[in-house]
Amino acid sequence: MLKEFKAFAMRGNVVDMAVGIIIGAAFGAIVTSFVGDVLMPIIGLALGGVDFTNLFLLLKDGATPGPYASLATAKEAGAVTVGYGVLFNTIVNFLIVAFALFMLIKGMNATRKQQAEAPAAPPAPSNEAVLLKEIRDLLARR
């Protein structure tokens, strides 16, 4: 059973999938940082200094009554909130990752299409065909 598992785990598809998952997780962390630390502050500044991570709707006060300066403060007080700013950041993350994957797949499909359209080299003639051609050429010289 251990040999079967080892054969399964070392097959190309499983290894490729593992590499893809690891690269995807790293790419997701990069996109999350880009959106949260670069893109959203720029968008927030353009919209008048809005900090999207602190946009929330207060449903119920916590142990300490509001108003709360940030979502983190509201959560610390035990308030019930809807963090729609965090949702907006997550949607922007998703759109960037989806667009990057779209561009990657589009590039891969274009490469496959070019390879499929490239004319294949004619097959090399068989040994019999080469010998028959030599015989023909010898007979033509006589």
C-alpha positions as CSV (number, residue, x, y, z in Angstrom):
1,M,0.0,0.0,0.0
2,L,2.9,2.4,0.7
3,K,4.3,1.7,-2.8
4,E,1.0,2.5,-4.3
5,F,0.7,5.7,-2.4
6,K,4.3,6.7,-3.4
7,A,3.5,6.0,-7.1
8,F,0.4,8.1,-6.8
9,A,2.1,11.0,-5.1
10,M,5.0,11.1,-7.5
11,R,2.9,11.1,-10.7
12,G,3.4,14.2,-12.8
13,N,-0.1,15.5,-12.3
14,V,0.0,15.5,-8.5
15,V,3.4,17.2,-8.4
16,D,2.3,19.8,-10.9
17,M,-0.9,20.4,-8.9
18,A,1.2,20.8,-5.7
19,V,3.5,23.3,-7.3
20,G,0.5,25.2,-8.7
21,I,-1.1,25.5,-5.3
22,I,2.1,26.7,-3.7
23,I,2.7,29.3,-6.4
24,G,-1.0,30.3,-6.2
25,A,-0.8,30.9,-2.5
26,A,2.3,33.0,-2.9
27,F,0.7,35.0,-5.7
28,G,-2.5,35.5,-3.6
29,A,-0.4,36.9,-0.8
30,I,1.3,39.3,-3.2
31,V,-2.1,40.4,-4.6
32,T,-3.5,40.9,-1.1
33,S,-0.6,43.1,-0.2
34,F,-0.8,45.0,-3.4
35,V,-4.5,45.7,-3.0
36,G,-4.5,46.4,0.7
37,D,-1.2,48.4,0.9
38,V,-1.0,50.1,-2.5
39,L,-4.2,50.1,-4.6
40,M,-6.9,50.7,-2.0
41,P,-5.1,53.7,-0.3
42,I,-4.7,55.3,-3.7
43,I,-8.4,54.8,-4.5
44,G,-9.4,55.9,-1.0
45,L,-7.3,59.1,-1.4
46,A,-8.9,59.8,-4.7
47,L,-12.3,59.4,-3.1
48,G,-11.5,61.9,-0.3
49,G,-9.4,60.0,2.1
50,V,-11.6,57.0,2.6
51,D,-10.0,54.0,4.4
52,F,-11.9,51.0,3.0
53,T,-10.7,48.6,5.7
54,N,-12.6,50.7,8.3
55,L,-15.9,51.0,6.4
56,F,-18.5,49.1,8.4
57,L,-22.1,49.1,9.4
58,L,-22.8,48.9,13.1
59,L,-25.6,46.5,13.9
60,K,-25.4,46.5,17.7
61,D,-23.1,48.3,20.2
62,G,-20.7,46.2,22.2
63,A,-19.8,46.4,25.9
64,T,-18.5,49.9,25.3
65,P,-21.0,52.0,23.4
66,G,-20.0,53.6,20.0
67,P,-19.2,55.5,17.9
68,Y,-16.2,53.4,17.0
69,A,-13.2,54.9,15.2
70,S,-12.3,51.7,13.3
71,L,-13.6,48.2,12.6
72,A,-10.9,46.8,14.9
73,T,-12.1,49.1,17.8
74,A,-15.7,48.0,17.3
75,K,-14.7,44.3,17.3
76,E,-12.6,44.8,20.4
77,A,-15.7,46.3,22.1
78,G,-17.7,43.3,21.1
79,A,-19.9,45.2,18.7
80,V,-21.8,43.4,15.9
81,T,-20.7,44.8,12.6
82,V,-20.9,44.3,8.8
83,G,-17.5,45.0,7.4
84,Y,-18.4,46.0,3.8
85,G,-15.0,47.8,3.3
86,V,-13.2,44.5,3.9
87,L,-15.6,42.8,1.4
88,F,-14.8,45.5,-1.2
89,N,-11.0,44.8,-0.7
90,T,-11.7,41.1,-1.1
91,I,-13.6,41.7,-4.3
92,V,-10.8,43.8,-5.7
93,N,-8.3,41.0,-4.8
94,F,-10.5,38.5,-6.6
95,L,-10.8,40.6,-9.7
96,I,-7.0,41.1,-9.9
97,V,-6.3,37.4,-9.5
98,A,-9.0,36.5,-12.0
99,F,-7.7,38.9,-14.5
100,A,-4.1,37.6,-14.0
101,L,-5.3,34.0,-14.5
102,F,-7.3,35.1,-17.6
103,M,-4.2,36.6,-19.1
104,L,-2.1,33.5,-18.2
105,I,-4.6,31.1,-19.8
106,K,-5.0,33.4,-22.8
107,G,-1.2,33.3,-23.3
108,M,-1.0,29.6,-22.9
109,N,-3.9,29.1,-25.4
110,A,-2.2,31.4,-28.0
111,T,1.1,29.4,-27.6
112,R,-0.7,26.1,-28.1
113,K,-2.5,27.5,-31.1
114,Q,0.7,28.7,-32.7
115,Q,2.3,25.3,-32.1
116,A,-0.7,23.5,-33.6
117,E,-0.6,25.8,-36.7
118,A,3.1,25.4,-37.3
119,P,3.6,23.0,-40.2
120,A,5.1,19.7,-39.1
121,A,8.4,18.8,-40.8
122,P,7.9,16.1,-43.4
123,P,8.8,12.6,-42.1
124,A,12.2,11.3,-43.1
125,P,12.1,8.8,-46.0
126,S,12.4,5.2,-45.0
127,N,15.5,3.2,-45.8
128,E,13.7,1.4,-48.6
129,A,12.7,4.7,-50.2
130,V,16.3,5.9,-50.0
131,L,17.6,2.7,-51.6
132,L,15.0,2.9,-54.3
133,K,16.0,6.5,-55.1
134,E,19.7,5.5,-55.3
135,I,18.8,2.7,-57.7
136,R,16.7,5.0,-59.8
137,D,19.5,7.6,-60.0
138,L,22.0,4.8,-61.0
139,L,19.7,3.6,-63.7
140,A,19.1,7.1,-65.0
141,R,22.9,7.7,-65.4
142,R,23.3,4.6,-67.7
